[in-house]
Amino acid sequence: MTRKILVIEDNQDLAKLLELHLRDLSFDVDLAFEGSAGFKKLNDQPYDLVILDLMLPGMDGMEICRRIRGKQSYTPILILTSKSTELDRVLGLEMGADDYVTKPFSIRELMARVKAIFRRVDEIKGHDPAKRPSIVRIGGFSIDPQSRTARLGDQMLNLTAKEFDLLLHFASHPGRVYTRSQLLDEVWGYGHDGYEHTVNSHINRLRGKIEINPAKPDHIITVWGVGYKFDALEDG
């Protein structure tokens, strides 16, 4: 079945360029050039991915992102932003976006991000119900890939999409050491030189939500000179 993508971008030339390249990859694409019009399309029919500019006339991208995440069904979101500050990207991720691309970007990179999101969705959902992953329970964590919810003890963890993916990946491979490049490949689904800082920032934010003392983490451990590993603390 053809995947359906909604591009909400007020730069019509850019939106039509994205449409052209996405259609070359056999995706079905709808366009919206204004925030409220884009959100109406989302209410009218389901989409497999939303490519969302943050700076939009009418309803802005942050509000659209918040409303999408308020819905029961899960729709992946890839945000586009021309802003250069990390705060804007972090806010988008905290609102529940799966990934981001900062303008100006290469079409090749954006297409790689889109394909990576769909690979991750396929791995989590699975086409065969018998192969769908079960709840991961380890070291006090309970992580449900289907509902994309995670608990530590009785506490529900408020995780962004990528923080959830990171925690699930670590918890599924306790004790294994991952380099930043390996995490980019296996969690983000792509590897680009210079993007290792993305891994660092996500891990720091994840530690802030699951560690008693993020400065001295018990679960996500830094292996100096190599990368990170997950300690389940089964005996702790």
TANOR-V686899 format. One record per backbone hydrogen bond with DSSP energy under -1.0 kcal/mol. CO is the residue of the C=O (numbers start at 1). NH is the residue of the N-H. E is the energy in kcal/mol with one decimal. If there is no record, write none. Layout:
# TANOR-V686899
co=CO nh=NH e=E
co=CO nh=NH e=E
This chain:
# TANOR-V686899
co=3 nh=28 e=-2.9
co=4 nh=48 e=-2.8
co=4 nh=49 e=-1.1
co=5 nh=30 e=-2.5
co=6 nh=51 e=-2.8
co=7 nh=32 e=-2.2
co=8 nh=53 e=-2.6
co=10 nh=12 e=-1.1
co=11 nh=15 e=-2.7
co=12 nh=16 e=-2.4
co=13 nh=17 e=-1.8
co=14 nh=18 e=-2.6
co=15 nh=19 e=-2.3
co=16 nh=20 e=-2.1
co=17 nh=21 e=-2.0
co=18 nh=22 e=-2.7
co=19 nh=23 e=-2.4
co=20 nh=24 e=-1.5
co=22 nh=27 e=-2.1
co=23 nh=26 e=-1.9
co=28 nh=5 e=-3.2
co=30 nh=7 e=-2.7
co=32 nh=9 e=-2.1
co=34 nh=38 e=-2.3
co=35 nh=39 e=-2.4
co=36 nh=40 e=-2.0
co=37 nh=41 e=-1.8
co=38 nh=42 e=-1.8
co=39 nh=43 e=-1.7
co=40 nh=44 e=-1.7
co=41 nh=45 e=-1.6
co=49 nh=6 e=-2.4
co=50 nh=78 e=-2.8
co=51 nh=8 e=-3.0
co=52 nh=80 e=-2.9
co=54 nh=56 e=-1.0
co=54 nh=61 e=-2.3
co=57 nh=35 e=-2.2
co=60 nh=64 e=-2.0
co=61 nh=65 e=-2.8
co=62 nh=66 e=-2.4
co=63 nh=67 e=-2.3
co=64 nh=68 e=-2.5
co=65 nh=69 e=-2.2
co=68 nh=71 e=-1.4
co=76 nh=50 e=-2.0
co=77 nh=98 e=-2.3
co=77 nh=99 e=-1.3
co=78 nh=52 e=-2.7
co=79 nh=101 e=-2.3
co=80 nh=54 e=-2.3
co=81 nh=103 e=-3.0
co=86 nh=90 e=-2.8
co=87 nh=91 e=-2.8
co=88 nh=92 e=-1.9
co=89 nh=93 e=-2.2
co=90 nh=94 e=-3.0
co=91 nh=95 e=-1.8
co=92 nh=97 e=-2.0
co=93 nh=96 e=-1.2
co=99 nh=79 e=-2.4
co=101 nh=81 e=-1.9
co=106 nh=110 e=-2.2
co=107 nh=111 e=-2.6
co=108 nh=112 e=-1.8
co=109 nh=113 e=-2.1
co=110 nh=114 e=-2.3
co=111 nh=115 e=-2.4
co=112 nh=116 e=-2.1
co=113 nh=117 e=-2.3
co=114 nh=118 e=-1.9
co=115 nh=119 e=-2.1
co=116 nh=120 e=-2.3
co=117 nh=121 e=-2.4
co=118 nh=122 e=-2.4
co=119 nh=123 e=-2.2
co=120 nh=124 e=-2.3
co=121 nh=125 e=-2.9
co=122 nh=126 e=-2.2
co=128 nh=131 e=-2.2
co=129 nh=132 e=-1.1
co=136 nh=143 e=-3.0
co=138 nh=141 e=-2.6
co=140 nh=153 e=-3.0
co=141 nh=138 e=-1.9
co=142 nh=151 e=-2.3
co=143 nh=136 e=-2.9
co=144 nh=148 e=-1.4
co=144 nh=149 e=-1.3
co=149 nh=144 e=-2.9
co=150 nh=157 e=-3.0
co=151 nh=142 e=-2.3
co=152 nh=155 e=-1.8
co=155 nh=152 e=-2.5
co=157 nh=159 e=-1.3
co=160 nh=164 e=-2.5
co=161 nh=165 e=-2.0
co=162 nh=166 e=-2.4
co=163 nh=167 e=-2.5
co=164 nh=168 e=-2.8
co=165 nh=169 e=-2.3
co=166 nh=170 e=-2.7
co=167 nh=171 e=-2.9
co=168 nh=172 e=-1.6
co=170 nh=173 e=-1.5
co=173 nh=176 e=-1.6
co=178 nh=228 e=-2.5
co=179 nh=183 e=-2.0
co=180 nh=184 e=-2.3
co=181 nh=185 e=-2.1
co=182 nh=186 e=-2.8
co=183 nh=187 e=-2.8
co=183 nh=188 e=-1.2
co=184 nh=189 e=-1.3
co=184 nh=190 e=-1.6
co=192 nh=195 e=-1.9
co=195 nh=198 e=-1.5
co=196 nh=200 e=-1.8
co=197 nh=201 e=-2.5
co=198 nh=202 e=-2.0
co=199 nh=203 e=-2.6
co=200 nh=204 e=-2.4
co=201 nh=205 e=-1.9
co=202 nh=206 e=-2.5
co=203 nh=207 e=-2.8
co=204 nh=208 e=-1.5
co=206 nh=209 e=-1.3
co=206 nh=210 e=-1.3
co=207 nh=211 e=-2.4
co=213 nh=216 e=-1.9
co=219 nh=231 e=-3.2
co=221 nh=229 e=-2.0
co=223 nh=226 e=-2.5
co=223 nh=227 e=-1.8
co=227 nh=223 e=-2.8
co=228 nh=178 e=-3.2
co=229 nh=221 e=-2.7
co=230 nh=175 e=-2.4
co=233 nh=236 e=-1.3
